Amino acid sequence: MTRVSVETMKMVEAMRNTAKPGVKESVVYGNMIQSMIADGGEIPTMLSWLSGPWGHVSRRLTIATQRVMAKGDVIMNEIEARYAGYCGQQDQPLFLGPIPAAAGRTRGLRRKGPRARLPSPSPPGCPRPGE
């Protein structure tokens, strides 16, 4: 694993250790950034962030709010760490409590997605491959 991948994983670990009901989103977000910088990472970096109750997450993508998180909340994100000019990225959702059934169904659909194939588009009047 490269150093930048290690930094990204440390940010995930900081999120997992900090995100709890009763904690502000901004505290979790700040701890994630702090973990990267304290370990030699660089800014600017990107940490996209959506959170809230499943099905009703905030639409504030660029930074966490001052909202206090509650049991049942989900954090959806795109975590980027930088080190020595290199970037590592990871998407790591986190649920505060059990994963809702609807989220589990979404996961199953997502797994099937890459295997589902649509016919290749062709310009009008041109045959599709295999025709």
C-alpha positions as CSV (number, residue, x, y, z in Angstrom):
1,M,0.0,0.0,0.0
2,T,1.4,3.4,-0.9
3,R,1.9,6.1,1.7
4,V,-1.0,8.2,0.3
5,S,-3.3,5.1,0.6
6,V,-2.3,4.8,4.2
7,E,-3.2,8.5,4.8
8,T,-6.6,7.9,3.2
9,M,-7.2,4.9,5.5
10,K,-6.2,7.0,8.5
11,M,-8.8,9.5,7.6
12,V,-11.4,6.7,7.4
13,E,-10.3,5.5,10.8
14,A,-10.6,9.0,12.2
15,M,-14.2,9.2,10.9
16,R,-15.1,5.8,12.4
17,N,-13.6,6.7,15.8
18,T,-15.2,10.2,16.0
19,A,-18.6,9.8,14.3
20,K,-21.2,9.0,17.1
21,P,-24.6,10.3,18.0
22,G,-24.3,13.6,19.8
23,V,-21.2,14.7,17.9
24,K,-21.2,17.6,15.4
25,E,-20.5,16.7,11.7
26,S,-17.9,19.4,11.7
27,V,-15.9,17.7,14.5
28,V,-15.8,14.5,12.5
29,Y,-14.8,16.3,9.4
30,G,-12.1,18.3,11.2
31,N,-10.7,15.2,12.8
32,M,-10.4,13.5,9.4
33,I,-8.4,16.5,8.0
34,Q,-6.3,16.7,11.2
35,S,-5.3,13.1,11.0
36,M,-4.0,13.6,7.5
37,I,-2.1,16.8,8.3
38,A,-0.7,15.5,11.6
39,D,0.8,12.5,9.7
40,G,2.5,14.6,7.1
41,G,-0.3,15.0,4.5
42,E,-0.8,18.1,2.5
43,I,-3.6,20.6,1.8
44,P,-5.5,21.5,-0.3
45,T,-7.4,18.2,-0.3
46,M,-10.9,17.2,-1.1
47,L,-13.4,15.7,1.3
48,S,-16.9,15.6,-0.1
49,W,-19.5,15.1,2.5
50,L,-23.3,14.3,2.7
51,S,-24.9,13.2,5.9
52,G,-28.2,12.9,7.7
53,P,-30.9,10.3,8.2
54,W,-30.9,7.7,5.4
55,G,-33.1,9.0,2.5
56,H,-32.8,12.6,3.8
57,V,-29.1,13.5,3.7
58,S,-28.0,17.0,3.5
59,R,-27.1,18.4,0.1
60,R,-24.1,20.3,1.3
61,L,-21.3,18.5,-0.6
62,T,-18.2,20.5,0.1
63,I,-18.1,20.7,3.9
64,A,-19.8,19.4,7.0
65,T,-22.3,21.4,8.9
66,Q,-22.7,22.2,12.6
67,R,-25.5,19.7,12.8
68,V,-25.4,17.2,15.7
69,M,-25.5,13.6,14.3
70,A,-28.0,11.1,15.6
71,K,-28.5,7.4,15.6
72,G,-29.5,6.2,12.2
73,D,-27.6,8.9,10.3
74,V,-25.4,8.0,7.4
75,I,-22.2,9.7,6.2
76,M,-21.5,9.4,2.5
77,N,-18.3,10.9,1.3
78,E,-15.4,11.0,-1.1
79,I,-12.2,11.1,0.9
80,E,-9.0,12.3,-0.6
81,A,-5.6,12.4,1.1
82,R,-2.5,14.1,-0.4
83,Y,1.1,13.2,0.3
84,A,4.2,14.3,-1.6
85,G,2.0,15.6,-4.4
86,Y,0.2,12.2,-4.8
87,C,-3.5,11.8,-4.2
88,G,-5.4,8.8,-2.8
89,Q,-9.1,8.6,-2.9
90,Q,-11.7,6.4,-1.2
91,D,-15.5,6.4,-0.8
92,Q,-16.4,5.0,2.6
93,P,-20.0,5.3,3.8
94,L,-20.6,5.0,7.5
95,F,-23.9,4.3,9.3
96,L,-24.4,5.4,12.9
97,G,-26.3,2.3,13.9
98,P,-27.8,-0.6,11.9
99,I,-27.9,-0.3,8.1
100,P,-31.5,0.4,7.1
101,A,-33.1,-2.3,4.9
102,A,-33.5,0.2,2.0
103,A,-29.7,0.8,2.0
104,G,-29.1,-2.9,1.9
105,R,-31.3,-3.2,-1.2
106,T,-29.4,-0.4,-2.8
107,R,-26.2,-2.2,-2.2
108,G,-27.5,-5.3,-3.9
109,L,-28.6,-3.3,-6.9
110,R,-25.2,-1.6,-7.1
111,R,-23.5,-5.0,-7.2
112,K,-25.6,-6.1,-10.1
113,G,-25.1,-2.9,-12.0
114,P,-21.7,-3.6,-13.6
115,R,-23.0,-6.9,-14.9
116,A,-26.1,-5.4,-16.5
117,R,-25.4,-4.5,-20.1
118,L,-27.3,-2.1,-22.3
119,P,-27.1,-2.4,-26.1
120,S,-24.4,-0.1,-27.5
121,P,-25.8,3.1,-29.0
122,S,-25.5,3.4,-32.8
123,P,-26.1,6.4,-35.0
124,P,-29.4,6.3,-36.9
125,G,-29.3,4.1,-39.9
126,C,-26.2,2.2,-38.8
127,P,-26.4,-1.4,-37.8
128,R,-25.5,-2.4,-34.2
129,P,-22.7,-4.8,-33.7
130,G,-23.8,-8.3,-34.4
131,E,-26.7,-7.3,-36.6
